[in-house]
Amino acid sequence: MENTLDTQALRRSLQKSPNYHRQGFGHEVEVESNMKTEYYSDLVQKIRDSNYIYTVGNVTIYLAQSFGFCWGVERAIAIAYEARKQFPTERIWITNEIIHNPSVNQRLKEMEVQFIDADAKGNKDFSVVGTGDVVILPAFGASIQETQLLSDVGCKIVDTTCPWVSKVWNRVEKHKKADFTSIVHGKYSHEETIATISYAKRYLVVLNMEEAEYVSNYMLKGGNRDEFLAKFRNAVSTGFDPDLHLERVGIANQTTMLKGETEAIGKLFERTVMIKYGVENLNQHFLSYNTICDATQERQDAMIEIVEEPLDLMVVIGGYNSSNTTHLQEIAIEKNLASYHIDCSDRIISADTIEHKPLGLPITQSHQWLPSGKVKIGITSGASTPDRVVADVIEKIFALKN
């Protein structure tokens, strides 16, 4: 069944409601001071001031020139902090992790912000929310259906959705208006993608170039419809028919995917449409807009630069469910550089043992990870990682090596 909701009208109506808040509440100075105390690091600033290269004893740290908190993440956390000050006695809920960083989410719990539970399939129990409660929508956003439900309950909505995510929603709205199917480069179970596809009339989510090429081949040559639907059973809108709904396609993306892959997927579908329908008919069958987040792009570009340095190993710091952090790890792997994705300094058990998450695999332990003698270590972190967490990792490495 196609999504026929007038999502633009719903958003406009919601934004006019006195119960909807998309900005702060006038507590910026106090909140900024709190966040600096909790998340800032003198050591990280010192490394920045040293042209991102810093040596202590046997260890030289090469810090990526773009890493850590992005503007959208800082904004989301600040608004959540302000909400707690604005509504000191109300019950405050959040529909998901505000960002993918365990220390930040734990801090919100300490501030008595309650997380709405979800079952194994991701279905959330909104029955706990009552009229007059405050509900925070995280930086990744929330689906239009969830937002409408919360509005109907009569709670106060504090929307911290990153404007870059909202930009993608606007593109998907244009697909819907022109009766195009939205092909979204992303992870179908990721909160941001779930929110994005809620604005689409029809959608297909592709994870990577391999899946995109499968779809492209189907568009050009046809194929087994049942096989197609089985392959994308969790990644298509209800009633999706690949024989009908791939004639007019628009490209969108989860903002934290690899920039180069998103661009390549867009080019692939543009070529596919030109081959099938002719160059002169491209605009009738294909829509594409640049919806790659600037911060994601900057961190990936910085990672591409740092892996060219003469490093012995790379440490990538960020939540294990952080998509943008995972893609930074991919860049190190493509360079065949020894790399370790950790979410906090506690994962560094000793100079011999580190607990980390290899790409696509469960958390494991590796031994002899830290070479003896002088060592050059690259450090980067995902957009949800505070400087304080980065500093903790660096300080622990210094202590173990010196």
GIHU-V812878 format. One record per backbone hydrogen bond with DSSP energy under -0.5 kcal/mol. NH is the residue of the N-H (numbers start at 1). CO is the residue of the C=O. E is the energy in kcal/mol with one decimal. If there is no record, write none. Layout:
<<NH/CO/E> <NH/CO/E>>
This chain:
<<3/201/-2.0> <4/2/-0.9> <7/5/-1.8> <10/6/-2.0> <11/7/-2.4> <12/8/-2.4> <13/9/-2.5> <14/10/-2.5> <15/11/-2.5> <16/12/-0.9> <16/13/-0.6> <17/13/-0.5> <17/14/-1.5> <20/17/-1.6> <21/157/-2.7> <31/27/-2.5> <32/28/-3.0> <33/29/-1.8> <34/30/-2.1> <35/31/-2.9> <36/32/-2.1> <37/33/-2.0> <38/34/-2.1> <39/35/-2.8> <40/35/-0.5> <40/36/-1.6> <45/41/-1.7> <46/42/-2.3> <47/43/-2.1> <48/44/-2.3> <49/45/-2.5> <50/46/-0.8> <51/48/-1.3> <52/47/-2.2> <53/50/-1.3> <54/61/-2.2> <56/59/-2.5> <59/56/-2.2> <60/58/-0.5> <60/375/-2.5> <61/54/-3.4> <61/59/-0.5> <62/377/-2.9> <63/52/-3.0> <63/61/-0.6> <64/379/-2.6> <68/381/-1.6> <69/385/-1.1> <70/383/-1.3> <74/70/-2.5> <75/71/-2.6> <76/72/-2.1> <77/73/-2.5> <78/74/-2.6> <79/75/-2.4> <80/76/-2.1> <81/77/-2.6> <82/78/-2.6> <83/79/-2.3> <84/80/-1.7> <85/81/-1.5> <86/82/-2.8> <87/83/-2.4> <88/85/-0.6> <92/112/-0.6> <93/134/-3.1> <94/114/-2.0> <95/136/-1.9> <101/99/-1.7> <105/101/-2.1> <106/102/-2.2> <107/103/-1.7> <108/104/-1.7> <109/105/-1.8> <110/106/-2.0> <111/107/-1.1> <112/109/-1.8> <113/108/-2.2> <114/92/-3.0> <114/112/-0.6> <116/94/-2.3> <119/123/-2.3> <122/119/-2.1> <125/117/-2.5> <126/124/-1.1> <128/125/-0.7> <129/126/-1.6> <132/154/-1.4> <133/130/-2.2> <134/91/-2.8> <135/156/-3.2> <136/93/-3.2> <137/158/-2.7> <139/98/-1.7> <141/138/-1.9> <147/143/-2.4> <148/144/-2.4> <149/145/-2.3> <150/146/-2.4> <151/147/-2.1> <152/148/-2.5> <153/149/-1.7> <154/150/-1.0> <154/151/-0.5> <155/150/-1.5> <156/133/-3.2> <157/19/-3.0> <157/155/-0.5> <158/135/-2.9> <158/156/-0.5> <159/21/-3.0> <159/157/-0.6> <160/137/-2.2> <160/158/-0.7> <162/139/-2.5> <165/162/-1.0> <166/162/-1.9> <167/163/-1.9> <168/164/-1.2> <169/165/-1.8> <170/166/-2.1> <171/167/-1.5> <172/168/-2.4> <173/169/-2.4> <174/170/-1.5> <175/171/-1.8> <176/172/-2.4> <177/173/-2.6> <178/174/-1.8> <179/176/-1.6> <180/175/-3.2> <181/248/-3.0> <182/202/-2.6> <183/181/-0.6> <183/250/-3.5> <184/182/-0.7> <184/204/-2.6> <185/183/-0.6> <185/252/-2.4> <186/184/-0.9> <186/206/-2.0> <188/186/-0.6> <190/187/-2.1> <194/190/-2.6> <195/191/-2.2> <196/192/-2.5> <197/193/-2.8> <198/194/-0.9> <199/196/-1.8> <200/197/-1.2> <204/182/-2.4> <205/235/-2.8> <206/184/-2.3> <206/204/-0.5> <212/208/-2.1> <213/209/-2.9> <214/210/-1.7> <215/211/-2.1> <216/212/-2.7> <217/213/-2.7> <218/214/-1.8> <219/215/-2.5> <220/216/-1.9> <221/217/-3.0> <222/218/-2.1> <225/223/-0.8> <228/224/-2.3> <229/225/-2.5> <230/226/-2.0> <231/227/-2.5> <232/228/-2.0> <233/230/-1.1> <235/232/-2.0> <237/203/-1.8> <240/237/-1.9> <244/241/-1.7> <245/241/-3.4> <247/244/-0.8> <249/285/-2.4> <250/181/-3.0> <251/287/-2.5> <252/183/-2.3> <254/185/-3.0> <257/254/-1.9> <262/258/-2.4> <263/259/-2.4> <264/260/-2.2> <265/261/-2.6> <266/262/-2.2> <267/263/-2.3> <268/264/-2.3> <269/265/-2.2> <270/266/-2.0> <271/267/-2.6> <272/268/-2.5> <273/269/-2.4> <274/270/-2.1> <275/271/-2.6> <276/272/-2.2> <277/273/-3.1> <278/274/-1.8> <281/278/-1.4> <282/279/-1.6> <284/281/-0.9> <285/281/-0.6> <285/282/-1.7> <286/282/-1.5> <287/249/-1.8> <289/251/-0.7> <291/289/-0.9> <293/255/-0.7> <293/291/-0.5> <297/293/-2.4> <298/294/-2.7> <299/295/-2.2> <300/296/-2.2> <301/297/-2.7> <302/298/-2.3> <303/299/-1.8> <304/300/-2.4> <305/301/-1.7> <306/302/-2.4> <307/303/-2.0> <308/305/-1.4> <309/306/-1.8> <311/309/-2.3> <312/376/-3.1> <313/376/-1.2> <314/338/-2.5> <315/378/-2.9> <316/314/-0.5> <316/340/-2.6> <317/315/-0.5> <317/380/-2.3> <318/342/-2.3> <319/100/-1.0> <322/319/-1.7> <323/321/-0.7> <326/322/-2.1> <327/323/-1.9> <328/324/-1.2> <329/325/-1.8> <330/326/-1.7> <331/327/-1.3> <332/328/-1.3> <333/329/-2.1> <334/330/-2.6> <335/331/-1.0> <336/333/-2.0> <337/332/-2.2> <340/314/-2.1> <342/316/-2.3> <342/340/-0.7> <347/344/-1.5> <348/345/-1.9> <349/347/-1.2> <349/353/-1.1> <350/353/-2.3> <354/366/-2.3> <355/347/-3.1> <356/354/-0.6> <356/364/-2.7> <357/341/-2.2> <358/356/-0.6> <358/362/-0.6> <361/358/-2.2> <364/356/-3.1> <366/354/-2.6> <368/352/-1.5> <369/352/-0.8> <370/351/-0.9> <371/369/-0.7> <375/58/-2.8> <377/60/-2.6> <377/375/-0.5> <378/313/-2.6> <379/62/-2.7> <380/315/-1.9> <382/317/-2.3> <385/382/-1.9> <386/384/-0.6> <388/39/-1.9> <389/386/-0.7> <390/386/-1.5> <391/387/-2.8> <392/388/-2.1> <393/389/-1.7> <394/390/-2.2> <395/391/-3.0> <396/392/-1.8> <397/393/-2.1> <398/394/-2.6> <399/395/-2.3> <400/396/-2.1> <401/397/-2.2> <402/398/-1.9>>
